[in-house]
């Protein structure tokens, strides 16, 4: 019988409510008092981002913590818990906005006494929390947010790390995929949510396209407001411009609604959708998305995660627990937890000892560790930002099963700006130093 | 009495009506009721299509095209889009203008239609267009092609969403210009049905050739009546005139009959026959058998095998899945009519409620991505003429068994851009001025 662990996560949880994942958690007790490694997990448990991002992420955290506490992971993560200490995970809801998340972060650190924080889908939350992490000197790992401003605005960060990739990688990778698979494309279009995520994504995509697809023109761009839900006017406007490619950084319910509606209205009969976050709904499109739609997973995650021992193990336990394959937010959460475990176990402290934030930061800075997504190099932002490759491929649904076809991977050095260079500058300069396989 | 049921938005009925015809004979015609029930419909559309006789294929395929449009709209609604619920009623005017007007009046009085649509015969369309103007009903033409309807007889309530004779003849003139450069042809003849569409087509061709500076000699212009059963004397007259090219505006069964009768002579040995508006229709392709007559130059308002876009392939597949056969161009025209109405209502938004002015503004300039649009282009309705602006492909007959039972299709395409096929503002102005001066049409240029 499947262990249905999602029910508690899926329930609406207020920001003040936490789910503790460990036997006998004593709220308010410090880690030092009970000898456990307490980690705060922050992701969306309510609102539009919960279904596609928060729930898979929280589920990943839950199953991984349970298996770590049993010592069930493959090497090099087969040591029980974190550095031999049992893990207590305190999962809280990211909903409510940046101001609220700063409060929640302070609560996690100062009242819940967590030893580290992993979290944040929203770029706004990442940006708000980063300086607080430095203020409170708390080892913090951003697992999903993509804003390029995270370390640009926190260039001297000591405690803040990101094991997910910068969003510029999504869009540089998307253009590289087109250049590799559709080099003759001439008519590009886009639809983005009208806030910084959508605007930045579109800017990176169009700038990269200008360099790598010089014959292509942008024939239409649409910026509906976030959570609009109905895109008839935008789809019609895109349709009559007859684009070959429709790029979108839509995510969650907006993305699913757009795909459904664009497919029904015929936009995707001739235009190929290119969804940078598309893999998050890999298991739910079914035949409502056309075969050949290009999807990404914001890195080598989810359906694009490699065939390695760690990922095979993770997919196995996740599928056994939740009766579905992990999508990219789940993989990214697993990666952040493994990064924390790596740092703690390479911090030079004794068995079962819990390293300080300084020790965790020193171990994590510039580290190279193995993950469900392959090898992760903390090679950017002075060793605080992960650098990995990215893969795009085509969604196909045949015989009742989704699959990825025509996947193409690009190395981190191919899609990541050099240290100290912004994505905009790197693109404008024509990607100097890029090493592409 | 035959009753067929196909649910669209939960309701369809076909009512067999027994109409007392003017001759006193009793004829049976089918009245189709498709789409939303009247209690739920946002708008009722009254369509007129032939269901009997030589042009019945056009009506039958138009009804299928309407069904596809309603299915597409239903799928959009199910996907969460806000689309209008349309009720579509279709009846057979039997190519009679007076009867068509009576049916259209009944549409208004009994069915409370907001739109007229369809009509194959340009003669019938003129009469219904006049009624649309008087009654302030928006008319969306989907098949008739006389350019007079959108130029001399244009009015604010009339729109047409399929190629007109000007568009087709402008494409044809360009094809003939290019052909002349290759073959040096000089002698041209024309044969068309003896009613508005035929005559306007010939005028349009001459004007288009003149605009392009093509020099030629007209050796014959012949006018058989619509639905003429025997073309032998016309074929003989054409052969005697010794043209290099014969352009025809015969359509449907008339064109097929003409070809088959011409094929029993030596017509095709010395003459190239061109039909730029209707000749490449699928019913013609089927009728040609398995050997193309030499020299045919054909086009139509929609092709099953061009453009090779996803949207066109999908439409053809939908039609085939629904009917078990491949569509004539009438199907895509009717499909376009319903989609145009839906999109205009969407565009007008809340302003469209009982507000024709808002709807007319929505139609003017309305862009539509259609099955017949080549990559990179979307059809649009010209705000001045209310005529849809579309690209056109002209070609010759090739072996192609991808659309059985036909063994032939048109290929070797020459593609003409939509913008090039619009009548110039100067031509439109001159024709409208001539009409105001009492002329039915602008006289063709004197060679």
Interface residues (C-beta under 8 A of the other chain):
Chain A: X187 X229 X230 X231 X232 X233 X235 X236 X239 X240 X241 X242 X244 X257 X260 X261 X263 X264 X265 X266 X267 X269 X270 X288
Chain B: X72 X75 X76 X78 X79 X80 X81 X82 X83 X309 X310 X311 X313 X314 X343 X346 X367 X368 X369 X373 X375 X376 X377 X378 X380
